[in-house]
Amino acid sequence: MTTQIATSPAVTTTTDYDVVVVGAGFAGLYLLHQLRALGLSAHAYDAADNVGGTWYWNRYPGARCDITSVDYAYSFDADLEADWQWSEKYATQPEILAYLSHVADRFDLRSDITFSTRVDSAKWDEDAGIWNITVAGGDTVTARFYVMATGCLSLPKSPDVPGIENFAGPIYTTGTWPHEGVDFTGKRVAVIGTGSSGIQSIPLIAEQAKSVTVFQRTPNFSFPAHNGPFPTERAAAMIDDRDAYHQAAKKSGAGVPLKVTELNALDATEEERNARFEDVWAAGDLIGIMTVYADTLNNPDANKLFADFVRNKIRSIVADPVTAEILCPTTYPIASKRVCLDTNYYQTFNLDHVHLIDLHNTPITTVTASGIDTADASSEFDAIVLATGFDAMTGALVAVDIEGRDGLTLKQKWADGVQTYLGLATGGFPNLFTVTGPGSPSVQSNMAVSIEQHVEWICDTITHMDANELLTIEPTPGAEEGWSNHVNDFANITLLPIAKSWFNGSNVAGKNHQYLPYVGGVGGYRTICDEIVAADYLGFVFNDDQCNDGVIRRMQPDVNIMLEFLATLGLPPFETLEVDAARELSAALSDQSPAGPEVGEVLDGTLPGAVGDLGYRLYRPDTAGPHPIVAYFHGGGWVFGSATSDDSFCRDLCDRAGVIIVSVDYRHGPEDRFPAAADDGFAATQWLAQNAESLGGIAGQLAVAGWSAGGNVAAVVCQLAKDAGGPTLAGQCLLTPVVDGGFDWPSYEETAEGYVLTRSLMEWFLNHYVDDADRTSPKMAPLRATDLSGLPPAMVVTCEFDPLRDQGNAYAKALADAGVPTAHVQAHGQIHISVPAVGQIVSSIWVREEMGQALRGFFA
Ligand code: NA7
């Protein structure tokens, strides 16, 4: 081994290399090339005896990429791109391997790679500030930076088939296929596993073998790849304007420059939908499949339409109806596992010598010396193929014994859950980078694009450090936790986490369940990485003490999209309008809201308020009554709104809680100023208590609820009922309530504007409703009441980006301190208007569910 002395001016300790890289696949090769261009010394190790990474090992028959070849390639060098011609739409493994070999030769990279050498361990030396890397055989090298470029699907899952060790014949694993190939002619072959590897290989194995028996645990959705000659129109688009082509890929969701539809399946006619589904089926393009409609990946009903279409395709191809049904996936949404692209997969099951075993009905009891026993049969085989997948995303990272600060290993740190910052770095492991690590778009994107972006980010960061004489870098705990939240937030607004798969660790026994890739798209992700750099490496600490700490993207992703959409409307701030115009605008926005769920009955009526009749709208559940009643007070700052303005939210609450919701049209300012709303609220509540049974309610089972100013009314009603000795209320459910008339709260500063409810709008509301002198009255500011004890049990919801957050938090605490049973939900990443946004904001569904449960609980 040659050793070099690192020459960077920042380095005070001598190391063998500036950077040691593990892996010589797509990522490792580009990293070496870029590091070398920076004048840094870099060396890579790979257990294989040649370049290629996962494409070196996965040589099973039919192995191909599932992103079109032209896109599944480097874009950093125009000449490389021009010189290499792909022969097919989806390149075979040999062709991809030949490409990577060509890249290694073209840029003379092999001289900086040690092959056939596994890295066993890497240990951070705290005193010297360097990594000690020990390779197989015991040699140790030192480096300032250590980069895992080990790929996401590189460590095959250990065989977890009972009795597999008994088998006397050959066992072939798709992920470590023999280089010389396998001749199955005349053989009886068992294939276990029907993921992409199984689906690609089974038709080709069946062409040779005497018989093939496929052992399927979970069926996959697979589409015909329609592979063939290289599609010239894509190549032409790239040649025409390669910069534009690659820029579009970099800004896209999945790293492929394809236009993505904004149409929803649920808005289309059946005819339109089927035509579109047929087009997608005919195209054989993974990105087109994943994005067939904008709502396929987040709306279960939309998803089912697409899944039904594919199930019908399977039924139309597979002749035997029983076999067809076994091949139809039914237990998870389509595309929540990576869909497969195949050539004649379903057709293969029409061959007489191909058999399908449904392991859900007849599990493998044991593998024997000569075959496989299931719950109801014994079969003899000459060979077994394990297409059972990978310990994906994290397996290869923790397979190396990586020890960071204080003796903590990566495996220990991630034992209860993976935490990274951007999927690039992890706290406690200075100067360690992971290329396409968990928490980055990685496998939810075109890996070629994501790899280039990560490599370039890492190289830019090392350049920045050397230029500024910074020796170490690692993320802060807060930044890392914030990023994990964001990764989860994004996954959770989709259907993706539902399936059990390698994306969330559920394919490996004992592995933590957690959705590992970032699904916010490569374009959005790139912007985030760039913003972090522009903000002085927000959330990274250099040299243990130089840090601009903070969390990027605290907002829920769908709330952010809502804010961006509202911004495009260019609406005037409400407080700049006359009251009538502001009311009209508010009502117009309410009218655009989705309808909300169906309930059993909706009826309108009137009830006596404090000085005259008030309208109300009653929502009755679709279950046998009688039901408890909840008096509901709408939001709108005591100026806007009506009994019907929170219609979809009232429906949702009614549906979730199984209670009657009576939304009251209490009086507003400026026509009817304080305490009109409070007095009407109390009068309405008294009337509902007295008339419960005539409304289909249950006498004595009454609670109150409200949002914003309506939350204020509900809270005040509880205090008035307590002071008046009745009516008895079972509970109060307060969503982002106003409980104080003052502005002396930090959240009025922190979130003064930009989140729809602004400080100036709150001032406008209060000015229209209440005189300064009354703003400390408990009837206006229930937080200011001297004694909160004896109030009904409470559920208080506060939102992170809401000017009213801190007073709501204070009220929840004051209630609890006074002995009131209080549940307090602090909704992270939500704004004042996002919790009641039924049918628009998925990330607040859980909050509405908590509210529904709380209402149920009041009457339990
Ligand atoms: P996958 O997609 O993880 O597929 C593995 C398959 O093996 C899947 O059908 C598994 O069923 C099945 N499996 C795993 N363990 C067992 C046992 N013990 N018994 C029976 N069946 C088992 O891996 P692939 O290699 O096919 O594809 C990985 C990715 O590579 C692919 O998405 C492309 O991106 C390229 P399960 O679903 O767990 O019930």
Boltz pocket constraint, residues with backbone or C-beta under 6 A from the ligand:
constraints:
  - pocket:
      binder: B
      contacts: [[A, 153], [A, 160], [A, 161], [A, 174], [A, 192], [A, 193], [A, 194], [A, 195], [A, 196], [A, 197], [A, 198], [A, 215], [A, 216], [A, 217], [A, 218], [A, 338], [A, 359], [A, 387], [A, 388], [A, 389], [A, 390], [A, 500], [A, 502], [A, 506], [A, 507]]
      max_distance: 6.0
